[in-house]
Amino acid sequence: FETETADDFILTETTSIAQATISGLIVPSGTPLASIGNVEVEVYHVFPKDSDVGRTSGPPKFSTAQVPTRVNSPSDVEIDDATRDGSLGTLAFTPSLVNPRFSVGNTVVTGINELPDSTTLGDGPETGEVVQIAITFTPPILLPADHYFFRPEVQVAGGDFLYLSAPKPIVAPGTPFTPDLQAWIRNSDLAPDWLRIGTDIIGGTPAPTFNMTFSLAGETVPQAGTPGLANCQGESLSALAHQFGGIHAAASALWFPSVKALQQSFGAFCEQ
């Protein structure tokens, strides 16, 4: 039974994302870091991309029988080429302990319900260990300029990883952007729909809105080709060689293990 939480980010240019960090609460207290068995990351477009709009009510709310709206939600399905999974060797992760005991005022864990029971007010407070997980993507994730959602998932033997919320609007050392959409969540029963953690589940007047605690790091490739066009890969490789002083230097700068891996990734990027 899967629970997914996603928050948005914006790329203004084609970007090779090599690393990420996420922060969360490991529960119950005392669960060792060694219990973190795997990390998987997915990236989603913003609805209505990659989504079956026909199953919604249409504009302006795009509601379904399960949720009040899909406007500004993640899409129905992830971007296949952007998925990275530690168990498959496409990412590596290192957890570190930030705080051995930390309490949060509210959580959303099991109370993820379809209409008319979606507003549960949350599942209440929880105490656990704050951990930060450093992630390296192998290979990096290549994405064109667009608005996306980032969805990490952490497997913990004998416990749970509760993704920590972050200030909204974004404050330093984060980088504010507009529009900054709120975080969404779903479980296997709700999929392919999503609920807003603050507006739909916690509720209230006014209802809170949340960001999640994550960061992404990588390099932009401003002159990369356009996915779907015949000359995309050649144009991209030429741009990389020019930007980094050679294709081997580009592979190294972008954290690719080899020129071949770089070429394969841009080949997949250009076929999007």
C-alpha positions in Angstrom: 0.0 0.0 0.0 1.7 3.1 -1.3 1.5 6.7 -0.1 3.0 9.5 -2.2 3.7 13.1 -1.4 4.8 15.6 -4.1 5.9 19.2 -4.1 6.6 21.4 -7.1 9.7 23.0 -8.7 10.3 25.1 -11.8 13.1 24.8 -14.4 13.6 27.8 -16.6 16.2 26.0 -18.8 17.0 22.4 -19.8 18.7 21.0 -16.6 20.7 17.9 -15.7 19.7 17.2 -12.0 22.5 15.2 -10.4 21.6 15.4 -6.7 18.8 16.0 -4.2 18.3 16.1 -0.5 15.1 15.3 1.4 14.3 15.7 5.1 11.8 13.6 7.1 10.8 12.2 10.4 11.6 8.5 11.1 9.0 6.9 13.4 8.8 5.3 15.8 11.6 7.0 17.8 14.7 4.8 18.1 14.4 3.4 14.6 18.1 3.0 13.4 19.2 4.7 10.2 20.2 1.3 8.9 16.4 0.5 8.7 16.2 2.8 5.7 16.3 0.2 2.9 15.6 2.1 -0.3 14.8 5.4 -1.8 12.8 6.0 -5.0 12.2 9.3 -6.8 9.6 10.1 -9.4 9.0 13.4 -11.2 5.6 14.5 -12.5 4.3 17.1 -14.8 1.6 19.5 -13.6 -2.0 18.4 -14.5 -3.4 18.2 -17.2 -0.2 16.9 -18.8 0.1 13.0 -18.6 -3.5 12.9 -17.3 -6.9 11.6 -18.3 -8.9 14.9 -18.3 -11.9 13.0 -19.6 -12.5 11.4 -16.2 -12.8 14.9 -14.5 -15.6 17.4 -14.5 -13.7 19.7 -16.8 -13.1 23.4 -16.2 -12.9 25.3 -13.9 -12.4 22.7 -11.1 -11.5 19.5 -12.9 -13.0 17.6 -10.0 -13.6 13.8 -9.9 -15.8 11.5 -7.8 -12.8 11.3 -5.4 -11.3 14.8 -5.1 -12.6 18.4 -5.2 -10.1 19.6 -7.9 -7.1 18.5 -9.9 -6.1 22.1 -10.8 -2.3 22.6 -10.1 -2.0 18.9 -9.0 0.7 16.5 -10.1 -0.3 14.6 -13.3 -1.9 11.1 -13.2 1.4 9.3 -13.9 5.1 10.0 -13.6 7.6 10.8 -16.3 9.1 7.3 -16.9 12.5 8.5 -17.9 12.9 10.6 -14.8 12.3 7.7 -12.3 15.3 6.7 -10.2 15.3 3.8 -7.8 18.1 2.7 -5.3 17.1 -0.9 -5.7 17.7 -0.7 -9.4 21.0 1.1 -9.1 19.8 4.4 -10.6 20.4 6.4 -7.5 22.6 6.2 -4.4 21.6 7.6 -1.0 23.2 8.4 2.3 21.0 9.2 5.4 22.3 11.3 8.3 20.8 12.0 11.7 19.9 15.7 12.2 17.9 15.5 15.5 17.5 12.4 17.6 14.1 13.5 19.0 11.8 15.9 17.3 8.0 16.4 17.6 5.6 17.7 14.9 2.2 19.1 15.7 0.3 17.3 13.0 0.7 14.5 10.4 -1.0 13.0 7.4 -0.3 9.3 7.3 -3.5 7.2 7.1 -6.2 9.9 6.8 -6.1 10.1 3.0 -9.7 9.6 2.0 -11.8 10.3 -1.1 -14.8 12.7 -1.0 -16.9 13.3 1.0 -14.5 12.3 3.8 -11.3 14.0 2.6 -11.1 16.6 5.4 -9.8 14.6 8.4 -8.0 17.5 10.1 -4.9 15.3 10.0 -3.7 12.3 12.0 -2.3 14.3 15.0 1.2 14.9 16.5 4.1 12.5 16.2 7.6 12.2 17.6 10.7 10.7 15.9 14.1 11.3 14.5 14.8 14.0 11.9 17.0 12.6 9.1 18.3 14.1 6.0 18.9 11.9 3.0 21.5 12.9 0.4 20.7 11.4 -3.0 22.9 11.1 -6.1 21.1 10.2 -9.4 23.0 7.6 -11.5 22.5 8.8 -14.2 21.3 12.4 -13.6 17.7 13.3 -14.5 17.5 15.4 -17.7 14.4 17.7 -18.0 13.5 20.5 -20.3 12.3 23.8 -19.0 8.9 23.4 -17.3 6.9 23.1 -14.1 7.2 19.8 -12.3 6.5 17.9 -9.1 9.2 16.0 -7.1 8.0 12.8 -5.3 10.5 10.9 -3.2 9.6 7.7 -1.4 11.6 6.1 1.4 11.3 2.5 2.6 11.9 2.0 6.4 11.9 -1.5 7.9 9.7 -1.5 10.9 8.8 2.2 10.7 7.8 5.1 8.5 9.4 8.1 6.8 7.2 11.1 7.3 8.3 13.8 4.8 8.7 17.1 6.7 6.9 20.2 5.6 8.7 23.5 4.9 7.7 27.2 5.0 5.4 28.5 2.4 6.3 30.9 0.9 9.9 29.7 0.5 12.4 31.5 2.8 16.2 31.6 2.7 18.3 29.5 2.1 15.6 28.3 -0.3 15.1 30.0 -3.7 11.5 31.4 -4.1 9.7 31.0 -7.4 6.3 31.8 -8.8 3.9 30.1 -8.9 4.8 28.1 -5.8 2.2 25.4 -5.7 1.2 23.6 -2.4 2.1 20.0 -1.6 -0.2 17.1 -2.7 -0.6 13.6 -1.4 -2.3 10.3 -2.5 -2.4 6.7 -1.6 -3.0 3.6 -3.7 -6.8 3.9 -3.2 -6.9 7.5 -4.4 -4.7 7.2 -7.4 -4.6 8.6 -10.1 -6.1 11.5 -8.2 -4.3 13.7 -5.6 -5.4 15.7 -2.5 -3.9 19.0 -1.3 -2.4 18.3 2.2 -3.4 21.7 3.6 -6.6 22.7 1.7 -8.3 19.4 1.3 -7.1 17.2 4.3 -6.1 19.5 7.2 -8.8 22.1 6.3 -9.7 25.2 8.3 -10.5 28.8 7.6 -8.2 29.7 6.2 -6.7 26.3 5.4 -2.9 26.0 5.7 -0.7 25.3 2.6 2.5 23.5 2.7 5.8 23.1 0.9 8.0 20.0 1.5 11.7 19.9 2.6 13.8 19.1 -0.4 16.5 20.5 -2.6 17.8 19.8 -6.1 21.2 20.4 -7.6 22.5 20.2 -11.1 23.7 22.1 -14.2 21.7 24.0 -16.8 22.2 23.4 -20.5 20.8 26.5 -22.0 21.4 25.7 -25.7 20.2 22.1 -25.6 18.0 20.9 -28.4 14.2 20.7 -28.3 12.7 17.3 -27.4 10.8 15.8 -30.3 12.7 17.6 -33.1 14.9 15.6 -35.4 18.1 17.6 -34.7 17.6 17.5 -30.9 20.4 15.1 -30.0 23.0 16.5 -32.3 22.2 20.1 -31.3 22.4 19.1 -27.6 25.7 17.3 -27.8 27.2 20.2 -29.8 25.9 22.6 -27.1 27.4 20.5 -24.4 30.8 20.4 -26.1 30.7 24.1 -26.5 29.5 24.9 -23.0 32.0 22.6 -21.2 34.9 22.6 -23.6 34.4 19.1 -24.9 32.1 16.1 -24.6 34.3 14.3 -22.0 34.4 17.4 -19.9 30.6 17.7 -20.2 30.1 14.2 -19.0 32.3 14.8 -16.0 30.7 18.2 -15.2 27.2 16.8 -15.3 28.1 13.8 -13.2 27.7 11.2 -15.9 29.9 8.1 -15.5 30.9 8.1 -19.2 30.3 9.8 -22.5 28.2 6.9 -23.6 25.9 7.4 -20.6 25.6 11.1 -21.4 24.8 10.3 -25.0 22.2 7.7 -24.0 20.5 10.1 -21.6 20.3 12.9 -24.1 18.9 10.4 -26.7 16.1 9.5 -24.3 15.6 13.2 -23.5 15.2 14.0 -27.1 12.6 11.3 -27.7 10.2 12.8 -25.1 
